[in-house]
């Protein structure tokens, strides 16, 4: 459990640091943009690796139940995850109507992913992992709004980027349903 918590702190701490724009700008100025990006990426990747390793160790040792998820939680998670994958697929720079609706599609994707998994899981490791990501995404959305970042511009009509996001998000969603048992160790269907 300690490895999981350490990974969450490192990964989300790194991402939270970027919300402190003055400190971030000072560090970029003193290190240079490319060294900053390299160090940031290495630290974030290390945090992610610790999360994956820590969560797999936690699962192997046996989950610690805290509550019984609602019977509909798993079905809701399956539906919500399609929205999360489509939102994630809208995270590129190409303007699109869906991207404009969401404003900050990656943050929306993280919130939906975390909420979906909290609905389907009732264990301590799940609460730590998904709860911390949900809390971070809410915090980051507030930070983005406070600094005046309105996010993606609204577009009056659907664009090619919307079609790509819908198709790409759906393909990734279906792939993850089948890969989830292999990558995560938990069956989604059946």
KOLLUMDO-81042 format. One line per 5 residues: number of its first residue (from 1); their letters; for each residue y, z, x of N, C-alpha, C, O. Coordinates in steps of 0.001 Angstrom, whole numbers. Atoms other than C-alpha are relative to their C-alpha. Example, Ala and Ser with C-alpha at 12.3 -4.5 7.8 and 13.67 -1.06 7.14 Angstrom:
1> AS> -1190/0/890/-4500/7800/12300/1200/0/900/1181/665/1936 ~ -1190/-60/-820/-1060/7140/13670/1090/730/-770/2198/899/-261 .
***
This chain:
1> XXXXX> -1194/0/822/0/0/0/1264/0/870/2270/-610/511 ~ -1153/-85/-896/2356/764/2896/404/-1379/524/1593/-1675/649 ~ -285/1355/-500/2065/-2805/4223/698/-823/-1086/1641/-1562/-803 ~ -622/701/1120/2918/-4194/783/1460/432/-159/2352/-408/-278 ~ -1363/-519/156/5974/-1946/468/888/-452/1155/2035/-845/941 .
6> XXXXX> -759/451/-1166/7096/-2794/4006/372/-1480/-133/1504/-1869/156 ~ -263/1429/197/6782/-6513/3241/1070/-242/-1052/1950/-1083/-867 ~ -1001/140/1065/8780/-6157/18/1377/376/524/2355/-327/271 ~ -1287/-457/-535/11522/-4215/1806/576/-1029/972/1766/-1338/911 ~ -483/985/-979/11757/-6755/4642/419/-1294/-693/1505/-1815/-439 .
11> XXXXX> -286/1280/646/11595/-9847/2424/1219/87/-911/2142/-719/-800 ~ -1127/-117/926/13941/-8666/-312/1247/538/701/2368/213/307 ~ -1146/-471/-778/16147/-6840/2197/719/-1151/678/1949/-1205/697 ~ -571/1190/-629/16667/-10092/4057/800/-814/-1021/1913/-1262/-744 ~ -671/783/1036/17552/-11869/827/1192/754/-598/2162/133/-1031 .
16> XXXXX> -1129/-790/502/19805/-9027/-298/1162/-48/989/2324/-48/584 ~ -1044/65/-1029/21702/-9181/3003/947/-1176/-243/2150/-1069/-6 ~ -839/1184/212/22944/-12656/2077/1027/203/-1106/1981/-569/-1200 ~ -984/-249/1052/24786/-11183/-923/1247/690/551/2291/705/-102 ~ -1155/-605/-658/27080/-9323/1478/664/-1091/846/436/-1188/2052 .
21> XXXXX> -533/1224/-594/29084/-12437/2273/819/236/1256/732/-556/2195 ~ -809/-260/-1199/31510/-10871/4778/-888/299/1203/-675/-239/2290 ~ 913/-343/-1107/28719/-9374/6888/-809/-1222/430/-1025/-1460/1618 ~ 757/1223/-294/26714/-12582/6617/854/-963/813/396/-1503/1821 ~ -902/918/-703/29714/-14682/7699/269/479/1423/321/-327/2352 .
26> XXXXX> -234/-555/-1333/30387/-12338/10628/-1205/-242/911/-1051/-606/2077 ~ 1209/207/-792/26765/-12578/11781/-186/-1479/348/-586/-1809/1464 ~ 100/1437/-268/26765/-16373/11456/1000/-393/1077/691/-1192/1961 ~ -1031/293/-988/29993/-16494/13444/-399/491/1395/-170/-197/2389 ~ 355/-542/-1319/28643/-14276/16224/-1271/-634/580/-1374/-797/1796 .
31> XXXXX> 1248/598/-486/25159/-15864/16438/53/-1525/57/-556/-2151/925 ~ 31/1441/192/25917/-19412/15365/-884/-309/-1192/-1822/440/-1468 ~ 751/273/1230/24555/-21084/12223/-1498/-230/207/-2312/292/-554 ~ 1428/279/-198/21263/-22359/13637/-793/1222/460/-1869/1472/-82 ~ 731/-1224/-340/20228/-19136/15420/-98/977/-1183/-1123/1631/-1375 .
36> XXXXX> 41/-865/1186/21172/-17204/12262/-1104/-453/-951/-1898/362/-1420 ~ 1027/536/896/18993/-19497/10132/-1400/251/547/-2314/581/-208 ~ 1312/-217/-616/16112/-19183/12598/-426/1460/-122/-1554/1751/-522 ~ 320/-1431/77/16268/-15377/12745/-259/409/-1444/-1220/1120/-1736 ~ 156/-298/1427/16720/-15128/8975/-1366/-489/-495/-2077/244/-1183 .
41> XXXXX> 1270/582/437/13726/-17418/8388/-1196/755/555/-2167/1000/-162 ~ 1111/-733/-628/11484/-15559/10849/-192/1356/-678/-1318/1752/-979 ~ 104/-1320/640/12296/-12173/9294/-521/-132/-1427/-1406/620/-1835 ~ 456/198/1381/11864/-13458/5721/-1472/-403/-37/-2228/77/-882 ~ 1399/427/-59/8589/-15164/6653/-921/1168/368/-2016/1297/-179 .
46> XXXXX> 788/-1196/-364/7324/-11970/8298/-151/918/-1213/-1234/1445/-1465 ~ 75/-814/1208/8186/-10047/5128/-957/-589/-1020/-1738/133/-1639 ~ 900/670/940/6393/-12627/2994/-1456/165/429/-2323/452/-396 ~ 1364/-151/-517/3311/-12494/5237/-508/1428/-234/-1668/1624/-597 ~ 393/-1387/248/3274/-8693/4962/-277/253/-1483/-1182/1012/-1827 .
51> XXXXX> 250/-128/1444/3524/-8947/1163/-1377/-552/-347/-2159/100/-1039 ~ 1295/628/289/561/-11325/1010/-1139/850/547/-2118/1107/-154 ~ 1038/-813/-634/-1491/-9231/3428/-128/1348/-706/-1236/1784/-1017 ~ 21/-1305/651/-532/-5931/1823/-568/-52/-1403/-1323/834/-1802 ~ 519/95/1361/-1258/-7123/-1704/-1488/-320/3/-2229/173/-846 .
56> XXXXX> 1434/302/-64/-4625/-8569/-687/-798/1241/405/-1896/1459/-108 ~ 662/-1261/-351/-5549/-5250/979/-45/941/-1195/-1057/1593/-1450 ~ -74/-848/1198/-4424/-3400/-2133/-1053/-427/-1018/-1763/414/-1568 ~ 990/493/962/-6570/-5630/-4367/-1424/288/474/-2283/652/-328 ~ 1338/-228/-543/-9582/-5276/-2059/-415/1474/-115/-1593/1781/-296 .
61> XXXXX> 298/-1433/93/-9322/-1470/-2161/-128/463/-1442/-555/1589/-1699 ~ 77/-333/1422/-9164/-1522/-5953/1372/330/-555/2111/1147/-7 ~ -1308/-207/630/-6171/-1637/-8227/118/1418/-555/-874/2032/-951 ~ -272/-1332/533/-4563/1613/-9334/666/-189/-1365/1852/-513/-1432 ~ -573/252/1325/-4084/1375/-13126/1062/1040/-367/910/2230/-90 .
66> XXXXX> -1064/-877/490/-889/2818/-14607/110/-59/-1518/370/957/-2163 ~ -37/172/1439/-937/1411/-18133/-890/-1171/-369/-1292/-1959/487 ~ 788/1125/496/-2915/-990/-20270/968/-1052/-510/1723/-801/-1449 ~ -908/1056/452/-1056/-4278/-20617/-314/-377/-1455/-1455/-236/-1895 ~ 268/412/1381/-645/-5539/-24192/-1005/-1154/-26/-1081/-1947/912 .
71> XXXXX> 1031/1038/121/-3436/-7808/-25411/604/-1397/116/-46/-2309/628 ~ -666/1300/-30/-954/-10679/-25726/683/-269/1341/1185/-1370/1567 ~ -721/132/-1264/475/-10097/-22240/-496/-1138/876/298/-1865/1474 ~ 559/1070/-845/-1883/-12454/-20447/344/-1384/-546/702/-2289/207 ~ -345/1288/621/-1308/-15279/-22953/1488/-299/180/1868/-1435/465 .
76> XXXXX> -1443/181/-194/2457/-14738/-22747/295/-414/1439/1142/-1272/1687 ~ -206/329/-1413/2250/-14863/-18951/-352/-1454/275/354/-2136/1018 ~ 407/1395/-212/409/-18187/-19057/1089/-954/-498/1404/-1940/168 ~ -1069/850/550/3136/-19699/-21263/1267/129/844/1874/-879/1205 ~ -1230/-219/-763/6034/-18123/-19340/-47/-673/1369/970/-1158/1863 .
81> XXXXX> 98/582/-1335/4716/-19405/-16031/315/-1497/9/795/-2017/1016 ~ -401/1411/45/5169/-23012/-17175/1519/-98/137/2027/-935/883 ~ -1463/0/-97/8872/-22252/-17664/454/346/1418/1418/-227/1926 ~ -361/-385/-1371/8985/-20582/-14244/-171/-1177/955/685/-1410/1808 ~ 226/1140/-890/7500/-23637/-12533/1015/-1118/-244/1471/-1753/707 .
86> XXXXX> -1013/1027/295/9880/-26025/-14318/1354/445/556/2076/-356/1148 ~ -1268/-508/-545/12844/-23798/-13407/24/-141/1513/1034/-551/2084 ~ 82/126/-1451/11682/-23728/-9793/159/-1458/433/788/-1750/1450 ~ -106/1423/-320/11371/-27512/-9821/1427/-524/-185/1761/-1594/325 ~ -1414/388/194/15046/-27691/-10913/897/532/1110/2111/337/1062 .
91> XXXXX> -798/-674/-1023/16178/-25826/-7794/634/-937/1019/1455/-501/1826 ~ -590/945/-946/17043/-28966/-5850/1476/-232/-277/2060/408/-1151 ~ -1440/252/143/20543/-30347/-5541/328/-1077/-1017/1488/-1217/-1405 ~ -262/1086/945/20138/-33278/-7947/474/573/-1334/-147/1491/-1870 ~ -498/-516/1279/22206/-32726/-11097/-950/-347/-1139/-1511/-1441/-1199 .
96> XXXXX> 850/206/1156/20246/-32323/-14285/420/919/-1127/1066/1944/-905 ~ -378/-800/1160/20676/-30975/-17765/-677/1366/18/-41/2377/-279 ~ 719/-1280/-44/18014/-28293/-17364/607/890/1079/834/2079/857 ~ -620/-758/-1101/19497/-27218/-14034/1347/562/-433/1677/1704/-109 ~ -1290/-452/501/22910/-26991/-15692/-123/1112/-1028/702/2026/-1057 .
101> XXXXX> 234/-1072/973/21525/-24878/-18538/-325/1303/713/165/2372/349 ~ 475/-1204/-692/19886/-22486/-16109/1033/563/973/1025/1760/1258 ~ -1035/-345/-976/22829/-22418/-13656/-564/356/1367/-179/-250/2367 ~ 636/-423/-1254/20737/-20682/-10974/-1525/-34/-220/-2156/1005/-412 ~ 1396/146/409/17240/-22069/-11569/-1012/797/826/-2016/1254/279 .
106> XXXXX> 970/-755/-791/15497/-20341/-8655/-11/1474/-423/-1076/2085/-508 ~ -52/-1383/480/16695/-16925/-9819/-664/132/-1366/-1350/1118/-1634 ~ 665/-6/1309/15568/-17772/-13351/-1518/-54/194/-2260/662/-478 ~ 1438/121/-268/12162/-18792/-11977/-581/1318/498/-1660/1719/61 ~ 483/-1282/-525/11791/-15517/-10054/-64/1040/-1117/-1035/1790/-1214 .
111> XXXXX> -7/-967/1108/12769/-13463/-13123/-1151/-248/-969/-1831/690/-1387 ~ 1088/327/930/10314/-15298/-15377/-1350/307/638/-2222/880/-15 ~ 1254/-266/-714/7524/-15101/-12752/-296/1499/17/-1413/1925/-277 ~ 193/-1450/-90/8035/-11371/-12301/-298/604/-1363/-1230/1396/-1502 ~ 214/-533/1344/8307/-10603/-16016/-1375/-387/-529/-2078/447/-1098 .
116> XXXXX> 1313/466/462/5235/-12709/-16824/-1116/830/612/-2063/1214/-74 ~ 1057/-754/-667/3176/-10851/-14254/29/1487/-354/-1012/2143/-341 ~ -65/-1388/482/4438/-7445/-15402/-646/125/-1373/-1254/1150/-1680 ~ 628/-22/1320/3290/-8336/-18927/-1524/-49/84/-2219/497/-773 ~ 1444/209/-122/-189/-9253/-17683/-702/1044/859/-1930/1124/848 .
121> XXXXX> 602/-967/-919/-738/-6446/-15164/542/1396/-298/1704/1557/-672 ~ -435/-1372/241/-605/-2691/-15536/-365/920/1143/-712/2081/924 ~ 416/-795/-1160/-1311/-1487/-12013/1179/277/927/2225/-368/840 ~ -1058/-439/-906/736/195/-9295/473/-1120/928/1677/-1327/1083 ~ -372/1091/-907/653/-2733/-6849/779/-1087/-720/1754/-1615/-185 .
126> XXXXX> -712/988/792/1713/-5147/-9581/1396/469/-360/2350/-307/-315 ~ -1309/-549/331/4537/-2855/-10631/928/-49/1210/2093/-427/1088 ~ -820/45/-1214/5773/-2570/-7047/422/-1425/334/1597/-1691/590 ~ -289/1385/-383/5525/-6285/-6334/894/-695/-1023/1988/-1150/-689 ~ -721/770/1009/6679/-7830/-9594/1257/722/-473/2273/84/-748 .
131> XXXXX> -1178/-765/399/9051/-5026/-10560/1121/-103/1010/2289/-221/638 ~ -1046/103/-1025/10869/-5187/-7240/622/-1400/19/1831/-1533/207 ~ -553/1357/42/11243/-8975/-7453/874/-203/-1235/1907/-868/-1158 ~ -822/109/1197/12535/-8718/-11023/1331/728/196/2391/199/-137 ~ -1230/-768/-251/15031/-6012/-10036/908/-740/983/2122/-800/787 .
136> XXXXX> -803/742/-972/16149/-8058/-7021/665/-1216/-646/1843/-1475/-401 ~ -554/1203/620/16624/-11229/-9112/1145/348/-954/2133/-383/-1031 ~ -1090/-445/874/18728/-9331/-11659/1208/380/860/2333/-22/565 ~ -1085/-379/-913/20786/-7796/-8823/678/-1245/584/1906/-1332/608 ~ -556/1182/-645/21223/-11176/-7127/805/-837/-980/1830/-1410/-610 .
141> XXXXX> -754/749/1022/22332/-12837/-10370/1354/653/-237/2363/-35/-392 ~ -1266/-723/157/24973/-10140/-10792/900/-248/1209/2102/-468/1057 ~ -774/241/-1231/26065/-10593/-7150/574/-1408/15/1722/-1604/413 ~ -444/1390/48/26302/-14366/-7610/1169/-141/-979/2161/-811/-690 ~ -1056/75/1011/28392/-13945/-10751/1282/674/493/2380/169/259 .
146> XXXXX> -1176/-723/-503/30710/-11406/-9072/777/-802/1034/2000/-695/1115 ~ -725/779/-1008/31511/-13786/-6245/527/-1321/-563/1093/-2133/168 ~ -576/1165/659/32423/-16477/-8767/-815/-1265/87/-310/-2345/-222 ~ 872/1164/-98/29487/-18802/-8170/-568/-295/-1386/-1455/410/-1866 ~ 436/345/1348/28998/-20480/-11534/-1335/-733/-11/-1921/-939/-1074 .
151> XXXXX> 1279/688/-77/25906/-22289/-10312/129/-1478/-305/1199/-2072/-169 ~ 54/1443/260/24876/-25785/-11288/941/-381/-1138/1105/355/-2111 ~ -906/511/1031/27324/-27826/-13308/-791/-490/-1205/-1923/-959/-1086 ~ 609/516/1235/26544/-28712/-16891/58/-1525/33/1046/-2109/478 ~ 92/1462/54/25457/-32324/-17382/-210/-370/-1473/-1030/254/-2148 .
156> XXXXX> 57/299/1434/25910/-33990/-20796/-1321/-599/-500/-1623/-513/-1690 ~ 1238/652/436/22575/-35838/-20847/-1120/292/1003/-872/697/2139 ~ 1136/-158/-897/19100/-35601/-19392/54/-1072/1078/487/-2198/835 ~ -53/919/-1131/18759/-37223/-15989/-1407/-207/563/-2386/379/100 ~ 1266/231/-708/16032/-38496/-13726/-507/1302/621/-1714/1536/676 .
161> XXXXX> 374/-1286/-589/16079/-35054/-12045/-708/891/-1016/-1605/1652/-653 ~ 675/-775/1045/15093/-33476/-15376/-1446/-462/-174/-2362/351/-285 ~ 1356/545/140/12106/-35795/-15711/-869/412/1183/-2027/795/1015 ~ 742/-397/-1202/11068/-35070/-12132/-349/1483/-55/-1463/1872/294 ~ 244/-1443/86/11425/-31313/-12712/-1072/315/-1041/-1944/1149/-800 .
166> XXXXX> 1002/-244/1044/9411/-31407/-15934/-1390/-430/458/-2367/296/275 ~ 1306/496/-461/6637/-33520/-14419/-482/813/1200/-1617/1289/1221 ~ 386/-752/-1200/6637/-31800/-11023/-339/1450/-303/-1315/1982/224 ~ 265/-1380/376/6833/-28327/-12548/-1315/140/-751/-2064/1094/-540 ~ 1254/-38/761/3991/-29113/-14941/-1207/-228/901/-2224/451/761 .
171> XXXXX> 1105/255/-938/1785/-30542/-12185/-257/1237/867/-1407/1633/1061 ~ 154/-1209/-819/2438/-27492/-9982/-588/1146/-822/-1413/1911/-323 ~ 509/-1039/911/1761/-25191/-12959/-1507/-163/-214/-2265/799/-87 ~ 1431/257/228/-1602/-26828/-13725/-786/247/1288/-1863/842/1258 ~ 680/-224/-1288/-2530/-26812/-10025/-156/1492/266/-1208/1935/728 .
176> XXXXX> 69/-1436/-268/-1717/-23110/-9779/-1008/700/-906/-1633/1677/-493 ~ 1014/-586/887/-3905/-22306/-12788/-1368/-99/658/-2155/847/623 ~ 1309/195/-629/-6859/-23756/-10900/-80/636/1387/-1159/1043/1818 ~ -5/-580/-1345/-5798/-22451/-7463/171/1521/3/-120/2177/1003 ~ -258/-1440/68/-4905/-18938/-8626/-1209/849/412/-1044/1808/1165 .
181> XXXXX> 1157/-798/-433/-8487/-17619/-8255/-253/-85/1509/-685/889/2126 ~ 238/197/-1428/-8709/-19061/-4734/1092/673/824/798/1366/1799 ~ -1120/-519/-777/-5240/-18071/-3521/285/1475/-268/629/2220/651 ~ -388/-1350/390/-4708/-14827/-5427/-1213/886/-267/-1128/2111/-174 ~ 1203/-780/279/-8241/-13780/-6303/-115/450/-1439/-930/1319/-1748 .
186> XXXXX> 14/-376/1413/-7569/-13527/-10047/-76/-1278/-835/719/-2201/-657 ~ 133/1159/888/-8751/-15998/-12687/1082/42/-1062/1362/1100/-1625 ~ -1023/94/1032/-6042/-17183/-15056/-641/-279/-1352/-280/335/-2356 ~ 678/380/1232/-8300/-18757/-17661/-1412/579/-19/-2082/690/1007 ~ 1391/-462/158/-11522/-17353/-19045/-224/1443/267/-1353/1921/162 .
***
